[in-house]
Amino acid sequence: MIGTGFGGSAIARRLAGRARVLVLEKGRRWDPESFRQSLDPRYLNEVFDLYPGCGTGIVTGSGVGGGSLIYSMVSLRAPSAAFDWTDRAGLRFWPDEFSRASLDSLYEKVEREIGVTQLEWVRPPAPEDAWKTVSARDIVFARGLAAIGRSCDALPLALSGCRDCGFCTVGCRFGAKQSLDRTYLARAEAEGAEIRPRVRVERIGTAPGGGYRARYMDLDGGDRRVVEAPLLVVAAGAMGTAGLLLDALRHKTLPRLSGQAGRNLSLNGDLALGGYVPDHTTEEFHGKIDGSITYAWWDRDFTLQCVRLPIAVLAGDSTPFPIPDAEGRRWGMAYKERMRDLPRHLLPIGVLGRDDAEGVVRLAPDGTPYVNFRPSARTRGMWKESIDASREIVERGLGGKLLPTAPETHGLLGTVHPLGTARIADGPHRGVVGPDCEAFGHPGLFVVDGAAVPGPIGVNTSLTIAAVAERASGFLLERLTA
Ligand SMILES: Cc1cc2nc3c(=O)[nH]c(=O)nc-3n(C[C@H](O)[C@H](O)[C@H](O)COP(=O)(O)OP(=O)(O)OC[C@H]3O[C@@H](n4cnc5c(N)ncnc54)[C@H](O)[C@@H]3O)c2cc1C
């Protein structure tokens, strides 16, 4: 297996003890004490992978546990209607085998494995449960929504105990985050799975005697090795997997692989917005990263979440910071005072929605995957509506001001929820793997991660990736027996 994110970990757990499982992971092992509460780029470089591109950039997590090490822990099931979303050609992203009802028992299984807790709006009576409360920011968000007659829900998080330090997305130093290394992977290792960290797989292909081979580099020693196995599970995340499959197409090491590899990249409609509101929304580094969501515009194909984003992200590249003082000035004491108090008045909003999966991943000459994303008119329309909805919450609901948005200022987007680069489909003309996650033309080769999820789902992606992996594990076990 390659990769220890939500797809890889679920498979490792289900196969451990039934087969010899070897998992190759390029990131290191982290324990809570090794995380730092720091935004130092040298540190961020260790916990994140950045994939550059045209029109967007993609951020993912790296380490034993993949994105779970640095994610915001939001653990949502995809709404039923997301399984019926169609692409520009009017074709459903998901094959008929998939629906919310068919995945519900698997979602439940994942929720149990990773210990999901529902946040509460008011402080629970028992002091030991106080950490379950949403942040002050979420209350402001919900009040803004209520003022315009819209609903808001508190989120379920994979969390147990929390000090509200606000550093969830650089790794939890207190071990409160229920990341995969503490849940799925710990159990897989207890059952005998071997995880080999700090090894980067460079090439995959068929093995001369049957089965598959992976050539990898030991990132500490610099040695290159090859491992062969009858079954190979690629779970390196939507970008990592795309890189490996595109390399295999380039070097013809998987001769029957679908040419759809690297296409159909969805950003899951991600867009970061933010408002400046009169209420105190709390300091920048305090509270949970995400605490609440509104489905009020679900009929327009998007959800909005109250998130915590660094000011730098919200400000985009518009410097000086685009909020003038009451006289329209960006200088002077009043402006400086306002800037000092700024983090307490920020209301960041995350959009997740239906795009057209119009992104393409290509390989640079040195083999690095990069992204090209030119939003379709339909995707731009969805974003425009989400900006209008956010403006309504911030300005009409809360008397604040929506900050200039990325599409308006510099057109650059970013996502943390890439999907679909080796998508599940009913044939190789539309995707790379079948509904059981096995590659068309290559029996025994599986893709089980965000790459396999066939289209946007409009909410956070981890739970759906793991549920699809739980489903695929049944087929993998059948293959093993065969
Ligand atoms: C800041 C942030 C916050 C997020 N918050 C949430 C949230 O609250 N809720 C939610 O549902 N989702 C969230 N996500 C998204 C979520 O983390 C991803 O959807 C999920 O982790 C994807 O799982 P995956 O199995 O596709 O791969 P990943 O989790 O990306 O794991 C892939 C693993 O493969 C390894 N790998 C890649 N290439 C190679 C190679 N060549 N050789 C060996 N190993 C390799 C990587 O190091 C990585 O560990 C967030 C993401 C980010 C970045």
The ligand as an SDF file (V2000), in Angstrom:
LIG
                    3D

 53 58  0  0  0  0  0  0  0  0999 V2000
   -5.6910   22.2300    6.5760 C   0  0  0  0  0  0  0  0  0  0  0  0
   -6.6690   21.1390    6.2170 C   0  0  0  0  0  0  0  0  0  0  0  0
   -7.8500   21.0110    6.9380 C   0  0  0  0  0  0  0  0  0  0  0  0
   -8.7670   20.0140    6.5900 C   0  0  0  0  0  0  0  0  0  0  0  0
   -9.8860   19.8520    7.3580 N   0  0  0  0  0  0  0  0  0  0  0  0
  -10.7430   18.8560    7.0720 C   0  0  0  0  0  0  0  0  0  0  0  0
  -11.8680   18.6060    7.9090 C   0  0  0  0  0  0  0  0  0  0  0  0
  -12.0860   19.2810    8.9170 O   0  0  0  0  0  0  0  0  0  0  0  0
  -12.6920   17.5810    7.5850 N   0  0  0  0  0  0  0  0  0  0  0  0
  -12.4790   16.8010    6.4760 C   0  0  0  0  0  0  0  0  0  0  0  0
  -13.2900   15.9180    6.2150 O   0  0  0  0  0  0  0  0  0  0  0  0
  -11.4300   17.0070    5.6860 N   0  0  0  0  0  0  0  0  0  0  0  0
  -10.5470   17.9990    5.9560 C   0  0  0  0  0  0  0  0  0  0  0  0
   -9.4450   18.1780    5.1750 N   0  0  0  0  0  0  0  0  0  0  0  0
   -9.2840   17.3020    3.9980 C   0  0  0  0  0  0  0  0  0  0  0  0
   -8.7790   15.9160    4.4040 C   0  0  0  0  0  0  0  0  0  0  0  0
   -7.5940   16.0540    5.1500 O   0  0  0  0  0  0  0  0  0  0  0  0
   -8.5350   15.0980    3.1470 C   0  0  0  0  0  0  0  0  0  0  0  0
   -9.7440   15.0080    2.4120 O   0  0  0  0  0  0  0  0  0  0  0  0
   -8.0630   13.6930    3.4650 C   0  0  0  0  0  0  0  0  0  0  0  0
   -6.9620   13.6860    4.3230 O   0  0  0  0  0  0  0  0  0  0  0  0
   -7.6970   12.9870    2.1780 C   0  0  0  0  0  0  0  0  0  0  0  0
   -7.4380   11.6340    2.4770 O   0  0  0  0  0  0  0  0  0  0  0  0
   -6.6730   10.7320    1.4270 P   0  0  0  0  0  0  0  0  0  0  0  0
   -6.7620    9.3280    1.8850 O   0  0  0  0  0  0  0  0  0  0  0  0
   -7.1500   11.0570    0.0670 O   0  0  0  0  0  0  0  0  0  0  0  0
   -5.1450   11.1890    1.4370 O   0  0  0  0  0  0  0  0  0  0  0  0
   -4.2250   12.0390    2.4190 P   0  0  0  0  0  0  0  0  0  0  0  0
   -4.8550   12.2020    3.7430 O   0  0  0  0  0  0  0  0  0  0  0  0
   -3.8030   13.2420    1.6710 O   0  0  0  0  0  0  0  0  0  0  0  0
   -2.9690   11.0640    2.6150 O   0  0  0  0  0  0  0  0  0  0  0  0
   -2.1140   10.7040    1.5770 C   0  0  0  0  0  0  0  0  0  0  0  0
   -0.7950   10.2420    2.1820 C   0  0  0  0  0  0  0  0  0  0  0  0
    0.0000    9.7100    1.1360 O   0  0  0  0  0  0  0  0  0  0  0  0
    1.3400   10.1210    1.3170 C   0  0  0  0  0  0  0  0  0  0  0  0
    1.9960   10.1000    0.0030 N   0  0  0  0  0  0  0  0  0  0  0  0
    1.7510   10.9020   -1.0610 C   0  0  0  0  0  0  0  0  0  0  0  0
    2.5550   10.5900   -2.0830 N   0  0  0  0  0  0  0  0  0  0  0  0
    3.3260    9.5530   -1.6740 C   0  0  0  0  0  0  0  0  0  0  0  0
    4.3680    8.8030   -2.2860 C   0  0  0  0  0  0  0  0  0  0  0  0
    4.7670    9.0200   -3.5500 N   0  0  0  0  0  0  0  0  0  0  0  0
    4.9820    7.8210   -1.5600 N   0  0  0  0  0  0  0  0  0  0  0  0
    4.5920    7.5730   -0.2710 C   0  0  0  0  0  0  0  0  0  0  0  0
    3.6170    8.2630    0.3590 N   0  0  0  0  0  0  0  0  0  0  0  0
    2.9770    9.2430   -0.3340 C   0  0  0  0  0  0  0  0  0  0  0  0
    1.2180   11.5310    1.8850 C   0  0  0  0  0  0  0  0  0  0  0  0
    2.3940   11.8860    2.6000 O   0  0  0  0  0  0  0  0  0  0  0  0
    0.0030   11.3850    2.7980 C   0  0  0  0  0  0  0  0  0  0  0  0
    0.3710   11.0380    4.1170 O   0  0  0  0  0  0  0  0  0  0  0  0
   -8.5010   19.1440    5.5010 C   0  0  0  0  0  0  0  0  0  0  0  0
   -7.2960   19.2620    4.8010 C   0  0  0  0  0  0  0  0  0  0  0  0
   -6.3790   20.2430    5.1510 C   0  0  0  0  0  0  0  0  0  0  0  0
   -5.0960   20.3440    4.3740 C   0  0  0  0  0  0  0  0  0  0  0  0
  1  2  1  0
  2  3  1  0
  2 52  2  0
  3  4  2  0
  4  5  1  0
  4 50  1  0
  5  6  2  0
  6  7  1  0
  6 13  1  0
  7  8  2  0
  7  9  1  0
  9 10  1  0
 10 11  2  0
 10 12  1  0
 12 13  2  0
 13 14  1  0
 14 15  1  0
 14 50  1  0
 15 16  1  0
 16 17  1  0
 16 18  1  0
 18 19  1  0
 18 20  1  0
 20 21  1  0
 20 22  1  0
 22 23  1  0
 23 24  1  0
 24 25  2  0
 24 26  1  0
 24 27  1  0
 27 28  1  0
 28 29  2  0
 28 30  1  0
 28 31  1  0
 31 32  1  0
 32 33  1  0
 33 34  1  0
 33 48  1  0
 34 35  1  0
 35 36  1  0
 35 46  1  0
 36 37  1  0
 36 45  1  0
 37 38  2  0
 38 39  1  0
 39 40  1  0
 39 45  2  0
 40 41  1  0
 40 42  2  0
 42 43  1  0
 43 44  2  0
 44 45  1  0
 46 47  1  0
 46 48  1  0
 48 49  1  0
 50 51  2  0
 51 52  1  0
 52 53  1  0
M  END
$$$$
